Amino acid sequence: MSLFGAMISGVSGLNAQSQNLGVISDNIANLNTVGYKSTVGRFSTLVTQAATNTNYTPGGVQFHPTAMISKQGLLQATSSTTAAAISGDGFFVVRDTSNPGDDSELFFTRAGDFKPDDDGYLKNTAGYYVQGWATDRNGNLLDQTGAVTSSNSSAAGDLQILDINSILTAAASTTRIEFGATLNLEETALTGTPTTSSTAGIDASTTDLTTLAGITAGDSFDITVGTGAPQTITIAAGETLNSLAAKITALTGVTATVDTTSTNHTLSISSTDPEETLTLANNNNTPLTGLGFGTLTTTAAFTPGAGNIASGAITANNSLPVTVYDSLGAAHKLNLQVVKLGQNKWGYELTGSTAAGQLDATTHPNGLVASGTMTFNGDGGLKTFTDENGISRVDQPVTGITWSNGAEPSSITLDAGTIGKTDGIKQFAAGTDANGNLIEYTTDFINQDGAQAGTMVNYGFTEDGFLQIQFANGVKRPVYKLAVATFEAPDSLENHTGNVYRQTRESGDYLLREPGTNGAGKVVASALESSNVDLAEEFTNMIITQRAYSANTKTITTTDDMLDELIRVKR
């Protein structure tokens, strides 16, 4: 009978409006709940029998609570450094325990009011612990074995509970040294290793060399620089040491000097290029023997990698000292020593001490760490900066720097400035200071990024989603990075106590993303996402729901009156 159907339809209306009021009351109750997502009531018809032209059977109404999970809430700043909000899509990945097992359930939330518990693990107000990837000092993600990895859409096993006590003390080993200095253009260039005559009784100006034993006019000898072609010197009648020196100096790549400081004057011959060897050989007869040249082949004065400065064989023109730190925070003094090799060309060696606790003497003989050459353009800017093998050292670290104190080997990049610019090491003529004093070399800056051991003094999230720890030595190190989970249909997630959600078949599988990548929202540090409840809208819906409920009661009372009239018919 349609009267009973009308009454039942009214009852379904009362039930639907009662549930809608429950939704409204829940929304209002969670108005100040961080990250709360409101629910709205939707209604649909309930048809028990299709209507015809002559008959209608009332059915009622069905209630459908719809979660507004994907609706963004307002972000509010907070003073907490461990609070975080997501601007955009995605959820924080949380667990209900600080020591989850392989079978522990994953939950998802927008409530980022995290604070450390007694053990240093970050959890929100509801007691859920947030997860992310562990990182190395450079911010690279690490898997559960500690190897560098990338975010994987489903590798939840790589996630860890964020623990601010994971690093209480840290040292920063030096990874980069930046040099800014001016080298003296007018510095005297180093020449090759000399070979010197030893025959006694020679006066450089008056002694006729052809009067010496073993030397006659027309005798000759060859001089070869490196792998070049031999150049011949012929001794003329009346040749003196001074005239012979002039002949030799006129050759390509060779210089000769006469030493008159002692009773016996001597002749020294060397290559003008300190990186080249010099070879002397008798050509016609034995004039070299007569002059007393015992060494006929010399070594290069400077060879990258040979440690000529470190061994003391040659003296550097200038030194740039810097203190670096190893992985244990121990300090070590290194020196970038430079020597002029020729026009616009300098050699360098990075050296240090091999005393106890310093450089390992086996790996670094005489304390040599690295060496090479640098050249400059005509405007004073850096042209090339190469290593021992002539390969560019720009952004190429010196590896395998070992210490004898048990620290890990260091890898340090030497930054001499930008190629083609004067923002690092450069070359100019000597200048004067404000008082007119000659300044041959200047040091503009020497910077390095290491630090001695320091204890934790602060921690917090960054805008990139890193949990960063600051230490007393000024070092800031990322130790974790928040994971953001995204879903194809986030509004289909299942609500769970504690303002968290569970994955469902309708929501699709979660995808783990780094904040701000591949559709995941960005992390906003020191902020919280407010509830997305609109109080004015809720009050309006409450009034509408109240009126709808009252109207449904009228349907029931009216139907009751009609049934009462029907019963009176029998009387």
C-alpha positions in Angstrom: 0.0 0.0 0.0 1.3 3.5 -0.9 0.5 5.0 2.5 2.9 2.5 4.2 5.4 3.2 1.4 5.2 6.9 2.1 5.8 6.3 5.8 8.8 4.1 5.0 10.1 6.7 2.6 9.9 9.3 5.3 11.8 7.0 7.7 14.6 6.6 5.1 14.6 10.4 4.8 15.0 10.7 8.6 17.8 8.2 8.6 19.6 9.9 5.7 19.3 13.3 7.3 20.5 11.9 10.6 23.6 10.5 9.0 24.2 13.8 7.2 24.0 15.6 10.6 26.6 13.1 11.9 28.9 14.1 9.0 28.4 17.8 9.7 29.1 17.3 13.4 32.2 15.3 12.6 33.4 18.1 10.3 32.8 20.8 13.0 34.4 18.7 15.7 37.6 18.4 13.6 37.6 22.0 12.5 41.0 22.5 14.2 42.4 19.0 13.4 45.7 19.3 11.5 45.3 17.9 8.0 41.7 16.8 8.5 39.7 16.3 5.3 36.0 17.0 5.5 33.2 14.7 4.4 30.1 15.9 2.5 26.8 14.1 2.4 25.4 13.1 -1.0 21.9 11.6 -1.6 20.5 9.3 -4.3 17.0 7.9 -4.9 16.0 4.5 -3.8 13.5 2.9 -6.2 11.7 -0.2 -5.1 9.4 -0.5 -8.1 9.3 1.4 -11.4 6.5 3.9 -11.7 3.8 3.4 -14.3 1.2 5.8 -15.8 -1.3 4.7 -13.1 0.8 3.6 -10.2 3.7 4.9 -8.1 5.4 3.1 -5.3 7.5 5.3 -3.0 11.1 4.1 -2.3 13.0 6.6 -0.3 16.6 8.0 -0.3 20.0 6.6 0.1 22.8 8.5 1.9 26.4 8.6 0.5 29.2 10.1 2.6 31.9 11.5 0.2 35.3 12.3 1.6 37.0 15.5 0.2 40.5 14.0 0.7 42.0 15.7 -2.4 40.8 19.1 -1.4 43.7 21.3 -0.3 43.6 22.9 3.2 45.1 26.3 4.0 48.7 26.3 5.0 49.6 28.0 8.3 53.1 28.9 9.4 54.4 27.5 12.7 57.5 27.9 14.8 58.2 24.2 14.8 61.2 23.2 12.6 59.9 19.6 12.4 56.5 20.6 11.2 55.8 20.1 7.5 52.9 20.5 5.1 52.3 19.3 1.5 51.2 21.8 -1.1 49.7 19.8 -3.8 49.0 16.1 -4.2 50.3 13.3 -2.0 50.5 12.1 1.6 53.2 11.6 4.2 54.0 7.9 4.7 53.6 6.9 8.3 53.7 3.8 10.5 52.0 3.1 13.8 55.3 1.9 15.4 58.8 3.3 15.5 60.2 -0.2 14.9 58.2 -1.5 11.9 58.6 -5.1 10.6 58.3 -6.2 7.1 54.6 -6.9 7.6 53.8 -3.6 9.3 51.0 -1.7 7.6 51.6 1.5 5.8 49.3 4.5 6.5 49.0 7.8 4.8 48.3 11.2 6.2 48.4 15.0 5.6 49.0 15.7 9.3 52.6 16.9 9.4 52.7 18.1 13.1 55.8 15.9 13.7 57.8 16.1 16.9 60.6 13.8 18.3 59.6 11.2 20.9 61.9 10.2 23.8 64.1 8.2 21.4 64.3 10.9 18.7 61.9 9.4 16.3 59.5 11.9 14.6 55.8 11.2 15.1 52.7 13.3 14.8 50.0 14.1 17.4 48.1 10.9 16.6 51.2 8.9 17.3 52.1 7.9 13.7 55.8 7.8 12.8 56.8 9.5 9.5 59.1 7.7 7.0 61.5 8.8 4.4 64.8 7.9 2.7 68.1 8.1 4.5 70.6 10.3 2.6 74.3 10.8 2.4 76.0 14.2 3.1 75.2 15.3 -0.5 71.5 14.6 -0.3 71.6 11.4 -2.4 69.0 8.8 -1.4 70.2 5.6 0.2 68.6 2.2 0.1 68.3 -0.1 3.1 71.9 -1.3 2.5 73.3 2.2 2.4 73.9 2.2 -1.3 73.0 5.3 -3.4 69.6 4.8 -5.0 66.8 6.8 -6.6 63.1 7.0 -5.5 61.3 3.9 -6.5 57.5 3.9 -6.9 57.0 0.9 -4.7 60.2 0.2 -2.7 58.7 0.9 0.7 61.4 -1.3 2.2 64.0 1.4 1.6 62.1 3.9 3.8 63.1 4.5 7.4 61.5 6.1 10.4 63.1 9.6 10.7 65.4 9.7 13.7 67.0 13.0 14.7 69.4 11.1 16.9 70.9 9.2 14.0 73.9 11.6 14.0 74.6 13.4 17.2 78.2 14.4 16.3 79.6 14.9 12.9 82.7 16.2 11.1 82.8 17.4 7.6 85.8 16.2 5.6 87.1 18.7 3.1 85.9 18.0 -0.4 86.7 21.3 -2.1 89.3 24.0 -1.8 88.9 27.4 -3.6 92.0 29.4 -4.3 92.1 33.1 -5.1 95.5 34.6 -5.6 97.6 36.8 -7.9 100.9 35.4 -9.2 103.8 37.7 -10.1 104.2 38.1 -13.8 107.7 39.4 -13.4 109.0 36.4 -11.4 112.2 34.8 -12.9 111.3 31.6 -14.6 112.9 28.4 -13.5 115.4 26.9 -16.0 116.3 23.3 -16.5 118.7 21.4 -14.4 122.3 22.6 -15.3 125.4 20.7 -16.0 128.6 22.5 -15.1 132.2 22.4 -16.2 134.9 21.6 -13.7 138.3 22.2 -15.3 140.5 24.3 -13.1 142.6 27.3 -13.9 140.2 29.0 -16.3 139.6 32.7 -16.5 136.4 33.4 -18.3 137.7 36.4 -20.1 141.3 35.7 -20.9 141.9 31.9 -21.0 142.1 30.5 -24.6 140.1 27.3 -24.4 142.2 25.8 -27.2 145.2 25.8 -25.0 143.5 23.4 -22.6 144.4 19.7 -22.8 142.1 17.8 -25.2 140.7 21.0 -26.9 141.8 22.4 -30.3 140.3 24.8 -32.7 137.5 23.2 -34.8 136.5 20.7 -32.0 132.7 20.5 -31.7 130.0 19.1 -29.5 126.2 18.7 -29.8 123.5 20.0 -27.5 120.0 18.3 -27.6 117.0 19.7 -25.7 114.5 17.0 -24.9 113.6 15.0 -28.0 114.6 17.9 -30.4 117.3 17.9 -33.0 121.0 18.2 -32.0 122.5 21.7 -32.2 126.2 21.9 -32.8 128.8 24.2 -31.1 132.2 24.6 -32.7 135.1 25.9 -30.7 137.0 28.6 -32.6 140.6 29.7 -32.1 141.0 32.0 -29.2 137.6 30.9 -27.8 137.0 32.0 -24.2 134.5 30.8 -21.7 132.5 34.0 -22.1 132.4 33.7 -25.9 131.5 30.1 -25.7 128.6 30.9 -23.3 127.3 33.5 -25.8 127.3 30.9 -28.6 125.4 28.4 -26.5 122.9 31.0 -25.3 122.2 31.9 -29.0 120.9 28.3 -29.6 117.1 27.5 -29.4 116.0 26.4 -25.9 119.4 26.6 -24.3 121.0 29.0 -21.9 124.6 29.2 -20.6 126.0 31.2 -17.6 129.5 31.8 -16.4 130.3 31.7 -12.7 133.2 34.0 -11.8 132.7 34.1 -8.1 135.5 31.6 -7.4 139.1 31.3 -8.5 138.3 28.8 -11.1 135.6 30.1 -13.4 133.0 27.6 -14.6 130.4 27.3 -17.4 126.8 26.0 -16.7 124.5 24.9 -19.5 120.8 24.2 -19.1 117.6 24.2 -21.1 115.4 27.2 -20.9 112.4 25.0 -20.4 112.6 23.5 -16.8 110.4 20.5 -18.0 112.9 19.4 -20.6 116.1 17.4 -20.3 119.4 18.4 -21.8 121.9 16.1 -23.5 125.6 17.0 -24.4 127.6 14.8 -26.7 131.1 15.2 -28.2 131.0 15.6 -31.9 134.5 16.3 -33.2 137.2 15.1 -30.7 136.4 15.5 -27.0 136.0 19.2 -26.0 133.4 18.4 -23.3 136.0 16.2 -21.6 138.5 19.0 -21.8 136.1 21.4 -20.1 135.4 18.9 -17.4 131.7 18.2 -18.0 131.0 15.1 -16.0 127.2 15.1 -16.4 126.3 14.9 -20.1 122.5 14.2 -19.6 120.4 16.3 -17.1 117.0 15.6 -15.7 114.0 18.0 -16.0 114.0 20.6 -13.1 110.2 20.3 -12.8 108.1 17.3 -13.8 104.4 17.1 -12.7 104.1 14.2 -10.4 107.8 13.9 -9.6 107.6 16.0 -6.4 110.5 18.4 -7.2 109.2 21.0 -4.8 108.1 18.5 -2.1 111.6 16.9 -2.1 113.4 20.2 -1.9 115.1 19.8 -5.3 113.7 23.2 -6.3 112.2 26.1 -4.3 108.7 27.4 -4.8 108.2 31.0 -5.7 105.1 31.3 -3.5 102.9 29.1 -1.2 99.2 29.2 -0.4 98.6 27.4 2.9 95.2 25.9 3.8 93.9 23.8 6.7 91.7 20.9 5.6 89.8 18.3 7.6 89.5 14.5 7.3 86.5 12.3 8.0 87.3 12.3 11.7 87.4 16.0 11.9 91.2 16.1 12.4 92.9 19.2 10.9 95.8 19.0 8.4 97.8 21.8 6.9 98.4 21.6 3.1 100.3 24.0 0.9 99.7 24.8 -2.8 103.2 25.7 -3.9 103.9 27.4 -7.2 106.9 27.9 -9.4 107.2 29.9 -12.6 108.1 27.6 -15.6 108.0 30.2 -18.4 106.0 32.8 -20.0 102.4 32.6 -18.6 103.1 29.1 -17.3 103.5 27.9 -13.7 103.9 24.6 -12.0 102.2 23.7 -8.8 102.4 21.0 -6.1 100.0 20.4 -3.3 102.0 19.2 -0.3 101.7 18.4 3.3 103.4 16.8 6.3 104.0 13.1 6.7 104.4 13.4 10.5 102.4 11.1 12.7 98.7 11.5 12.2 99.2 13.4 9.0 99.6 12.2 5.4 100.6 8.6 4.8 104.2 8.7 3.8 104.0 5.5 1.7 101.1 6.9 -0.5 102.5 10.5 -0.4 106.3 10.5 -0.6 107.7 13.7 0.7 104.2 14.8 1.4 103.2 15.2 -2.3 99.4 15.1 -2.8 99.0 16.5 -6.3 100.8 18.5 -8.9 100.5 19.8 -12.4 100.7 23.0 -14.4 98.6 26.1 -15.0 98.8 28.6 -17.8 97.3 32.1 -18.2 95.9 34.3 -21.0 97.2 37.6 -22.0 94.6 39.3 -19.8 95.8 37.5 -16.7 92.9 35.0 -16.6 93.3 31.3 -16.1 93.8 29.5 -19.4 94.4 25.9 -18.3 94.7 24.0 -15.1 96.0 20.5 -15.6 97.1 17.5 -13.5 100.2 15.3 -13.7 99.1 13.7 -16.9 98.1 17.0 -18.6 94.4 16.4 -18.2 92.2 19.2 -17.0 91.8 19.3 -13.3 88.7 21.5 -13.5 86.0 19.9 -11.3 88.1 16.7 -11.2 88.9 15.7 -7.6 92.2 14.5 -6.3 91.3 11.1 -5.0 93.1 8.6 -2.7 94.4 11.2 -0.2 95.3 8.9 2.7 96.0 9.8 6.3 97.9 7.9 9.0 95.4 8.5 11.8 92.8 6.0 10.7 90.5 8.5 8.9 88.9 7.5 5.6 90.7 8.6 2.4 89.8 12.1 1.3 88.8 13.3 -2.2 89.4 17.0 -2.7 88.6 19.1 -5.7 91.1 22.0 -6.3 89.3 25.0 -7.6 91.7 27.5 -9.2 88.9 29.6 -10.7 86.9 29.7 -13.9 88.7 29.1 -17.1 89.1 32.4 -19.0 88.3 34.6 -16.0 90.3 36.2 -13.1 88.0 35.0 -10.3 90.5 32.5 -8.9 94.3 32.3 -9.4 95.5 34.9 -11.9 98.7 36.4 -13.1 99.6 40.1 -13.1 102.7 42.3 -12.7 103.8 43.1 -9.2 102.0 46.1 -7.7 102.2 48.4 -4.6 100.1 48.8 -1.6 98.7 52.1 -0.2 102.1 52.9 1.4 104.0 52.3 -1.9 105.4 48.9 -0.7 106.1 46.4 -3.5 103.6 43.5 -3.5 104.8 40.6 -5.6 102.1 38.1 -4.6 98.7 38.5 -3.1 96.3 36.0 -1.6 92.7 37.1 -2.1 90.9 34.1 -0.5 91.4 30.4 0.3 88.1 28.6 1.1 87.4 25.0 2.0 84.2 23.2 3.0 85.4 21.0 5.8 85.0 21.3 9.5 86.1 19.7 12.7 83.8 17.5 14.8 80.8 19.2 16.3 77.7 18.2 18.2 74.1 18.6 17.0 72.6 22.0 17.9 69.5 22.2 15.7 67.4 20.2 13.2 64.4 20.8 10.9 62.9 20.2 7.5 64.0 22.2 4.4 61.8 23.3 1.5 63.2 20.3 -0.5 61.9 17.9 2.1 65.2 17.1 3.7 65.5 16.6 7.5 68.6 18.7 8.0 70.8 18.6 11.1 73.0 21.6 12.1 76.1 21.0 14.2 78.1 23.3 16.4 80.9 23.5 13.9 78.5 25.2 11.4 78.0 22.1 9.3 74.5 21.4 8.0 73.9 17.9 6.8 70.8 16.3 5.3 70.1 12.9 7.0 66.7 12.0 5.6 64.3 13.0 2.8 60.5 12.8 3.2 58.7 10.4 1.0 55.4 11.5 -0.6 52.9 8.9 -1.7 50.5 9.7 -4.5 47.3 7.8 -5.6 45.3 7.7 -8.7 42.0 8.2 -6.8 42.9 9.7 -3.4 39.3 10.4 -2.5 38.7 6.6 -2.4 41.1 6.0 0.4 39.7 4.5 3.6 39.6 6.6 6.7 41.2 5.3 9.8 41.5 6.5 13.4 44.3 9.1 13.9 43.6 11.2 10.7 45.3 8.6 8.5 44.2 6.6 5.5 44.5 3.1 4.2 45.0 2.1 0.6 42.0 0.5 -1.1 41.3 -1.2 -4.4 39.4 1.8 -5.6 42.2 4.3 -4.7 44.9 2.3 -6.6 48.4 1.5 -5.4 50.6 4.1 -3.8 53.5 5.6 -5.7 56.5 6.9 -3.7 57.9 10.2 -4.9 60.4 12.7 -3.9 58.6 16.0 -2.9 57.9 18.2 -5.9 58.6 15.5 -8.5 56.5 13.4 -10.8 53.2 15.0 -9.7 53.9 14.9 -6.0 53.3 18.0 -4.0 56.0 20.2 -2.6 56.9 20.2 1.1 56.5 23.4 2.9 58.7 23.5 6.0 57.6 24.9 9.3 54.0 24.9 8.2 50.9 22.9 8.9 47.9 22.2 6.7 44.6 23.2 8.3 41.4 21.4 8.1 39.6 22.0 4.8 36.3 22.4 6.7 34.3 25.5 5.8 32.5 26.4 9.0 30.0 28.7 7.3 29.1 26.0 4.8 28.7 23.5 7.6 26.3 25.8 9.5 24.3 26.3 6.3 24.2 22.5 5.7 23.1 22.0 9.3 20.1 24.3 8.9 19.2 22.6 5.6 19.5 19.2 7.2 17.4 20.3 10.2 14.6 21.5 7.9 14.8 18.4 5.8 14.6 16.2 8.9 11.5 18.2 10.1 9.9 17.9 6.7 10.4 14.1 6.8 8.7 13.9 10.2 5.8 15.8 8.7 5.6 13.0 6.0 5.3 10.4 8.8 2.8 12.3 10.9 0.6 13.1 7.8 0.7 9.5 6.8 -0.3 8.5 10.3 -3.3 10.9 10.2 -4.4 9.4 6.9 -4.1 5.9 8.3 -6.1 7.0 11.3 -8.8 8.3 8.9 -8.8 4.9 7.1 -9.3 3.1 10.4 -12.3 5.3 11.2 -14.0 4.1 8.0 -14.5 0.7 9.6 -16.1 2.3 12.7 
